[in-house]
Amino acid sequence: MDAGAARGRTSRSSGRGCRRAPRQWPPGTWTHARVGARFAAPVAFAALAALVATTLPSSAAAAGGPAAGARPHAPSAVPRSAARHSPPTPVRWLCRPGTPHDPCTADLDATAVSPSGSQTTEPAEAARHPSIDCFYVYPTVSTQQQVNASLAVRPAERSVAVAQASRFSQMCRVYAPMYRQITLYGLAHPAAITPSDASLAYDGVLAAWKRYLARDNHGRGFVLIGHSQGASVLIHLIRTQVDPSPRLRKRLVSAIVLGGNVTVPTGKEVGGSFRHVPGCRSRTQLHCVVAYSSFDQPPPPNSLFGIPGKGVSLLSGTTVSTGRQVLCTNPADLEGGSGSLRPYFPTSSVASGAVPTPWVTYPDMYRSQCEHEGDATWLQVDDVAPAGDHNPAVSQTLGPQWGLHLVDVNIALGNLVGLIGAEANAYHHRR
């Protein structure tokens, strides 16, 4: 199968769309849907993206990334001369091995619920001595009434770490820095954001990354994981810190960068967002990236995700669209076909009846494949549950422009955790 066919299919799945009326996630869900629906209007997102793009060097922004042959560098609103005299960026950890009450090592036991409602318990726990690390950057969750979040660990950050990152602790030691992300308040008031505000998020993650490498990594393989604003920050980090470094690329087991619009030249696996880090096309491929944005129907022309040079692309400084497409790697079948998704959700986020564990999963409820139509490339998620299945179904909580963005991670969390396990084994055997 050629690269273009593996990345996106133009055929229509006969199973597209729900065969039953979906039950909505309840309003008390853990995800940033709860506050995102209230604040994150597309116009605010676009204004923020345009502002962040102004913090990039003009040559990089114009090319949609670092200029060919040039050494990439981190975006900064501070002149180099001033930056040299700036005080060190403080580092505070949300998750770090040995931290008391670490949300990334929460109770992982799950209940599998069948279409008939029968339940099977799935015991799970964090690995005692995993061979690799995971470095996780969380999405926009802060509800603080200011443009940049503080470094205080609040319930929103703890909740999203449990929901998105904790299950990866079965395969890796999880490190997750707090960072001064643009808050939901900032998204609602884009005119109040300055270039310095926009650079604080990246600067904080970069400082934590360097601290991790200096004090915690000790030559271990690592996986980079990020979603939404966290994915945009990681695209910068990979582009400027990992991609140019053969030493770090060798230790990169993989990256999982979801809802951030990683781009590639049309029909290619690498060369857009990253020069040396291709899309992952098998469960044992290393030094590669898993990337997608999930939808349950084709994205509209004004979609914030899946279209190069638009929407979330601007947050990572990617403005080029000609000759580019957004990378899609199907976590259920990296080789390019259709596969069954294994979603995992915190039980508190779904109306699933009496489930005795903190996690719930719905086997064989969804299938996915990468598709391409017009300028858009996306992960098509189809509800294939039989008629009469009353388990709660995902839906486009924020509308067609957002698709299934809020569940990008959890809709395939079982697949992603299993993938990291396979990659960790491959990494160990190839060293």
C-alpha positions in Angstrom: 0.0 0.0 0.0 1.4 3.4 -0.9 1.9 6.2 1.6 -1.0 8.2 0.5 -3.4 5.3 0.7 -2.1 4.3 4.1 -2.6 7.8 5.4 -6.1 8.6 4.1 -8.9 6.8 2.3 -11.4 8.6 0.2 -13.9 5.7 0.2 -17.0 5.9 2.3 -17.5 3.4 5.1 -20.8 1.6 5.0 -20.9 1.9 8.8 -20.5 5.7 8.9 -22.8 7.4 11.3 -24.7 6.0 14.3 -27.2 3.3 13.7 -29.0 4.4 16.8 -29.7 7.6 18.6 -26.6 8.4 20.6 -26.8 9.1 24.3 -24.9 12.3 25.1 -22.1 12.5 27.6 -23.5 14.0 30.8 -22.6 17.7 31.5 -20.5 16.7 34.5 -17.9 15.0 32.3 -14.2 15.1 33.2 -13.1 16.5 29.9 -12.6 20.1 28.9 -16.0 19.9 27.3 -17.6 21.0 30.5 -16.0 24.5 30.3 -15.0 24.3 26.7 -18.5 24.5 25.4 -19.0 27.6 27.5 -15.9 29.5 26.4 -14.1 28.1 23.5 -15.9 29.6 20.5 -14.1 29.1 17.2 -13.6 32.8 16.7 -11.7 33.0 20.0 -9.6 30.0 19.0 -8.8 31.5 15.7 -7.8 34.8 17.2 -5.6 33.1 19.7 -3.9 31.0 17.0 -3.2 34.2 15.0 -1.6 35.8 18.0 0.6 32.8 18.8 1.7 32.7 15.2 3.1 36.3 15.6 5.5 35.0 18.2 7.3 32.8 15.6 10.3 33.9 13.6 8.9 35.2 10.3 10.9 32.7 8.1 9.6 29.8 10.1 6.0 31.0 10.0 6.1 31.7 6.3 7.4 28.2 5.6 5.0 26.4 7.9 8.0 25.3 10.0 11.8 25.8 10.0 13.3 27.0 6.7 15.0 24.2 4.7 18.6 23.8 5.8 18.2 26.1 8.7 18.5 25.0 12.3 15.1 25.4 13.9 14.7 27.3 17.2 12.0 27.7 19.8 9.4 30.5 19.3 10.0 33.4 21.6 8.5 36.8 22.1 11.6 37.9 24.0 14.7 39.2 22.1 17.7 36.8 22.5 19.7 39.4 24.3 16.9 39.9 26.9 16.2 36.2 27.1 19.8 35.5 28.2 19.2 37.7 31.3 15.7 36.4 32.1 15.3 34.5 35.4 15.1 30.7 35.1 11.6 29.4 34.3 10.2 27.6 37.4 9.3 23.9 37.0 6.5 22.2 38.9 5.3 18.7 38.3 1.8 17.5 38.0 3.0 13.9 37.7 6.4 12.6 38.5 7.4 9.2 39.9 7.6 9.3 43.7 5.2 12.3 44.0 2.6 11.8 46.7 -1.0 11.4 45.4 0.3 11.3 41.8 -2.8 11.5 39.5 -0.9 9.6 36.8 -0.7 6.4 39.0 -4.4 6.4 39.9 -6.5 3.3 40.3 -6.7 1.7 36.8 -9.2 -1.1 37.3 -11.9 -1.1 34.5 -15.2 -2.7 33.7 -15.9 -3.8 30.2 -19.6 -3.4 29.3 -21.1 -5.3 26.5 -24.0 -4.2 24.3 -26.3 -6.3 26.3 -25.1 -4.7 29.5 -23.1 -7.6 30.9 -20.0 -6.6 32.8 -16.5 -8.0 33.0 -13.8 -6.6 35.4 -10.4 -5.8 34.0 -7.8 -5.5 36.8 -4.9 -3.1 35.9 -2.1 -1.3 37.7 0.9 0.8 37.1 4.0 -1.1 36.1 6.5 -1.5 39.0 9.7 -1.2 36.9 8.8 0.0 33.4 11.7 0.3 30.9 10.7 3.6 29.3 9.3 7.0 30.3 6.3 9.1 29.1 6.4 12.9 29.0 2.8 14.2 28.9 1.5 17.7 28.2 -2.2 18.2 29.0 -4.8 20.2 26.9 -6.6 23.4 27.7 -8.3 22.9 31.1 -7.6 25.8 33.3 -10.6 27.8 34.5 -8.6 30.5 36.2 -9.8 34.0 35.5 -6.6 35.2 33.9 -4.9 34.8 30.5 -2.1 32.4 31.7 -2.7 29.7 34.2 -0.5 29.6 37.4 1.6 26.6 38.3 -0.8 25.7 41.1 -2.1 22.1 40.7 -5.8 22.3 40.7 -8.6 19.8 40.3 -8.9 20.4 36.5 -5.3 19.5 35.9 -5.5 16.5 38.2 -8.7 15.2 36.5 -7.3 15.4 33.0 -4.1 13.7 34.0 -6.1 10.8 35.4 -8.4 10.7 32.3 -5.7 11.0 29.6 -2.3 10.0 31.1 -2.8 7.6 34.0 -3.4 4.4 32.0 -0.1 4.9 30.2 1.6 4.2 33.6 1.0 0.5 32.8 3.8 0.8 30.3 6.0 3.8 31.4 6.9 6.2 34.1 4.8 9.3 33.5 6.2 12.8 33.9 3.8 15.7 33.3 4.8 19.3 34.0 2.5 22.0 35.0 2.7 24.9 32.6 1.3 28.4 32.2 -1.1 27.5 29.4 -3.5 29.9 27.9 -6.6 29.4 30.0 -10.2 29.1 28.9 -10.6 32.7 30.1 -7.9 33.6 27.6 -9.6 31.8 24.8 -12.8 33.9 25.6 -10.8 37.2 25.7 -8.2 36.9 22.9 -7.7 40.7 22.7 -6.2 40.5 26.2 -3.4 38.1 25.2 0.0 39.6 24.5 2.9 37.8 22.7 4.7 37.3 26.0 1.6 35.6 27.4 1.5 33.3 24.4 5.1 32.3 24.8 4.8 31.4 28.5 3.2 28.0 27.9 6.0 26.7 25.6 8.8 28.2 27.8 7.4 26.3 30.9 7.2 22.9 29.1 10.7 23.5 27.6 12.1 24.2 31.0 10.5 21.0 32.4 11.8 19.0 29.5 15.3 20.1 30.0 15.0 19.4 33.8 13.7 15.9 33.0 16.6 15.2 30.6 19.2 16.5 33.1 17.8 14.8 36.3 15.4 12.0 35.5 16.0 10.4 32.1 19.4 8.7 32.5 19.5 7.6 28.9 16.0 5.9 28.9 13.7 5.7 26.0 10.8 8.1 26.1 7.3 8.7 24.6 6.0 12.2 24.2 2.2 12.5 24.6 0.1 15.6 24.1 -3.4 16.7 23.1 -4.9 20.0 21.8 -2.9 22.9 23.3 -0.5 20.3 24.7 -0.1 18.8 21.2 0.7 22.2 19.8 3.4 22.7 22.4 4.8 19.3 21.7 5.0 20.0 18.0 7.3 22.9 18.9 9.3 20.8 21.3 9.8 18.0 18.8 10.6 20.3 16.0 13.2 22.4 18.0 14.6 20.0 20.5 14.2 16.3 19.4 14.1 16.4 15.6 17.5 18.2 15.1 19.2 15.9 17.6 20.3 12.4 16.5 21.0 11.6 20.1 17.5 12.4 21.3 15.8 10.9 18.2 17.5 7.6 19.0 15.8 7.7 22.4 12.5 8.7 21.1 10.4 5.6 21.3 7.4 7.4 19.7 5.3 10.5 20.0 1.5 10.6 20.4 0.4 14.1 19.2 -3.4 14.2 19.0 -5.6 17.1 17.9 -2.6 19.3 16.9 -2.4 19.0 13.1 1.0 17.4 12.5 1.6 18.0 8.7 3.5 16.1 6.0 4.0 16.7 2.3 1.1 15.2 0.3 1.7 11.5 -0.2 4.8 11.5 2.1 5.4 10.2 5.7 7.8 13.0 6.8 9.1 16.4 5.9 6.4 18.8 7.1 6.2 19.5 10.8 9.3 17.3 11.3 12.2 16.6 9.1 13.3 13.2 10.6 10.2 11.9 12.6 7.8 10.0 10.3 4.3 8.8 10.9 4.1 5.4 12.7 3.0 2.6 10.3 3.5 -0.5 12.4 3.3 -1.4 16.1 7.0 -2.1 16.3 8.2 1.0 14.4 10.3 3.4 16.5 11.3 7.0 16.4 7.9 7.9 14.8 4.7 9.9 15.6 1.1 8.8 16.0 -1.2 11.7 15.1 -4.9 12.2 14.2 -8.0 14.3 14.8 -11.2 12.3 15.2 -14.5 13.0 13.6 -17.7 11.0 13.2 -18.5 12.7 9.8 -16.3 14.6 7.3 -14.9 17.8 8.7 -16.5 21.0 7.3 -14.3 23.5 5.3 -13.9 25.7 8.4 -12.9 22.8 10.6 -10.3 23.6 13.3 -8.7 20.2 12.8 -7.5 18.0 10.0 -6.9 20.8 7.5 -3.3 22.1 7.0 -2.6 25.8 7.6 -5.8 26.4 9.5 -7.3 26.3 13.0 -5.0 24.5 15.4 -2.2 24.4 12.8 -1.5 28.1 13.6 -0.8 27.3 17.3 2.3 25.4 16.2 3.3 28.0 13.6 2.3 25.9 10.6 0.8 28.2 8.0 1.6 26.4 4.7 -1.2 24.4 3.1 -0.1 24.0 -0.5 1.4 20.6 -1.0 0.7 19.5 2.6 -1.8 17.4 4.4 -2.5 16.6 8.0 -1.0 13.3 9.1 -3.4 10.6 10.2 -2.2 7.3 11.7 -5.0 5.0 12.7 -4.3 3.6 16.2 -6.5 0.7 15.5 -4.6 -0.3 12.3 -1.3 1.7 11.7 -0.8 0.0 8.4 -3.7 1.9 7.0 -6.9 -0.2 7.2 -9.9 -0.2 9.4 -9.7 -1.5 13.0 -11.7 -1.8 16.2 -11.1 0.9 18.8 -10.8 0.2 22.5 -12.1 3.3 24.4 -11.5 3.9 28.1 -13.4 6.5 30.0 -13.4 7.5 33.7 -16.6 6.0 35.0 -17.7 9.3 36.6 -17.9 10.8 33.1 -20.5 8.5 31.6 -24.0 7.5 32.5 -23.3 3.8 32.4 -25.3 2.5 35.4 -23.7 0.7 38.3 -20.1 0.2 37.3 -17.9 -0.7 40.3 -14.6 0.4 38.9 -13.1 3.9 38.2 -12.8 3.1 34.5 -15.3 1.7 31.9 -14.7 0.4 28.4 -17.1 -0.5 25.6 -15.4 -3.2 23.4 -16.4 -3.4 19.7 -18.5 -0.3 19.9 -16.4 1.8 17.5 -14.3 1.2 14.4 -11.9 3.8 12.8 -10.0 4.4 9.7 -8.1 7.4 8.2 -9.9 9.2 5.5 -9.1 12.1 3.1 -11.5 14.3 1.3 -10.6 17.7 -0.3 -8.2 19.5 2.0 -9.1 17.4 5.1 -7.5 14.3 6.5 -9.1 12.8 9.7 -9.7 9.7 11.8 -13.2 8.6 10.9 -14.9 7.0 14.0 -18.0 4.9 13.3 -20.4 3.7 15.9 -21.0 0.0 15.0 -22.9 -1.0 18.1 -25.9 -3.1 17.4 -29.5 -1.8 17.6 -30.7 -1.8 21.1 -27.3 -1.0 22.7 -27.9 1.6 25.3 -24.3 2.4 26.2 -23.5 6.1 26.0 -22.1 7.2 22.6 -19.6 10.0 21.8 -20.9 13.0 19.9 -19.7 16.3 18.5 -20.1 18.2 21.8 -18.8 21.5 20.4 -20.1 21.2 16.9 -18.8 20.1 13.5 -15.8 22.4 13.5 -14.5 20.5 16.5 -15.6 17.0 15.6 -14.8 14.5 18.4 -11.8 16.5 19.6 -12.7 16.3 23.2 -12.4 12.5 23.1 -9.4 12.2 20.8 -7.4 10.4 23.5 -10.0 8.3 25.3 -11.7 7.0 22.1 -8.6 5.0 21.4 -6.9 4.9 24.8 -6.7 1.1 25.0 -5.1 1.0 21.5 -2.6 3.7 22.4 -1.5 2.0 25.7 -1.1 -1.3 23.9 0.9 0.4 21.2 3.3 1.9 23.7 3.8 -1.6 25.2 4.7 -3.1 21.8 7.0 -0.2 21.0 8.7 -0.5 24.4 9.4 -4.2 23.8 10.8 -3.4 20.3 12.9 -0.6 21.8 14.3 -2.9 24.4 15.2 -5.7 21.9 16.9 -3.3 19.5 19.2 -1.6 22.0 
